[in-house]
Amino acid sequence: MPSPEPIDPAHPDDGEIVRRVLAGDTEAFGVLVARHRPVLLRFALRMLDDQADAEDVVQEALVRGYRALDQCKEPDRVAAWLYAIVVNRCRTRSIQRHRRKQRFVRDEVALARVAARGPDAAEELARREALETALATLDTESRTLFLMKYVDGISYEEMGRIMGLGLSALKMRVSRTRDRLRHLLEH
């Protein structure tokens, strides 16, 4: 059997890569990993607030995704399918840790550097810390929805498919989450 043609990592068609993996080109899955791991890791890190846990969750999700790739009903949307696996793994990890509050380590040297850059940088750092603190008080689903919508820029339709929610219920939950965060940030 001739070896398959090499895949250009910039190739935009995830569906073709999934079909190649399912046809036996197991190395092609590496292209999907390289393409989608950074976004998945960023989401997991924001959800779990721990680099090691985030990396573990993403690794577990990618392994699960690889093993169950034949269950991906829409190969062209494999990124959303992998994202859903990461969301579920983050939920499971959060439940296992019984952790709701985010811990911050104050790095006085880093804070001094920010302050030296000027008041705008210090204000941005303060806003970011306030937002992270407020996000940490939210329940897992609310935090997930906020990050999906406002950090990763996922459409409501895609979020609905990933979370298994109807569009109107999803919009209402996102709106309530946004209002809750606004309230927390104002106080």
N, C-alpha and C positions, 0 to 999 in steps of 0.2 A: 504494500500500500504506500503510495507516495506521501511524503510529508506535506501537511497543509501549508499554504502560502503564509509567510509571516504577516502578522497584523500590525498595521500602523497604529501606534497608541493614540494618535490624534483622530483616528477614524471615528466618525460620529454615530455609527449604528450599533448600539448595544444589543439589539435583537439578533443581529448577525453573529456577534460574539457569543451570545447565549446558545444559539443554534450550533455553533462550532464546538463549544464545550460539551453539549449534549451528544454530539456526533463523535466524541472521543478526543478532541483536542483540549486536554485538560490544562495545558499551559496558557490557553487563551483566557482563562479566568483571571490570570494575573493582570491582564489589561483592565478588566472591570475593577479589580482591587485598586490598581494605581489611579484609575479615573475617579472612583467614588469614595475611597477611604478618607481623604481629607475632610470632606463635608460631613461624613458620618462621625468621624472622630471629633470634629468641632462641636457637633450637636451633643454627643455623649459627654464630652468634657463639661459643657454648660449644664447638662442635666445632673451630672454626678459630682461635679466640683472636685474631681480627683483624677489626675493624669493616669495613674496605674489602672484604676477601675475603668476609666473610659477606654483605654487601650484594650483591656481584657474584654470588655463588652463588645467592642467593634470586632475584635478577633473572633470571639464566640459567634457573633452574628454572621461574619463572613464564612466561617466554617459551616454553620447551619445553612446559610444560603447556598453554598457550594453543594452540600449533601442533598439539599432539597430543590435544586435548580429545576428539576423536571416538573415541579409543582408550581412554578412561576407561569401563571396563565397568560400573561402579556409580556413576552420577552423584550419587546421594545421599551417597556417601562420597568425594567429590572432595577433601576436606581430607586424608584419609589418602593418597590418590593423589598429591597435591602434596607431602606430607610425604616420601613415598618418593622422589620426584624430588630433593628437597633432600638427603636422606640420600645418595643416589648421587652427587650433585654434590659434596657435602662429601668423600666418599671420594676422588673423582677429584682434587679440589683438594689434599687431604692427600698423596696419592701424588705429585702434581706438585711439591709443595713439599719433599718428603722431610724433613718436619719432625715430630718426635715430642715435643719438649719445649716447654713453655710458657714464655714469657719474662714476667717481671714487672718493671714499672718502679716503683720505690719513690718515692712522692710523699711527701716528708717533711712538707709542709704538711698534706696530707690525713690523714696518720697522726697528726699533732699534734692535729688537730681531733677525730679519733676518740678519742684518749686523753683529751682534755678532757671528752668526754661521759661518761666513767667507765669502770670496769673491765669492765662487761658488754659495752659496745660494742667495746672493744679485744679482748676474748676472742672475740667474734663475728667480728671481722675476722681474727684469727689462725686461727680454725677454718675460715673461708671460704678463706683463702689456702692452708692445709694441704690442704683438699679439692681446690682447683683444681690445686695442685702434684701431688697424687696422681693426679687424673684425667689430667693431661698425660702421665703415665708409661704409661698404658694404651694398648693398640693401638686403632686406629680403631673396630673393631667393638665392643669392650668399652665404650669411651667412649660410642658411639652407644646401645648397649643401656641403659647406666646412665642417661643423660640422658633417653631416651624413657620409661623406667619411673619413675624417681624425681624427675625435674624436671618433665617434661611430663605425667606421670600417665597414660600410654597403657596400655591393658589389654594383657595378654599376647596375647589373640586378635588385636587390632589390630596389635601389634608383629610377630606371626608373619606376618600378611599383608604388612606393609610390608617386612619383612626376608626373606621367603621361607623361613622356618624353621618346623619343627614345634613344637608347644607344649611337649613335654617337653624337646627340645633347647634351646629358647629359655629355659625356666625354669632349666635347668642352667647355661647360660651367664650368665644374670643372677645366679644364686646365686654362681657362681665369681667374677664381677666384684665383687660386693658383698663377698665374703670377701677378695679381693685388696685392695680399697680399705681394708677394716677393718685388715688386716695392715699396709698402708702407713701408715695414720694412727696406729696404735699404736706404730710404730717411727719 
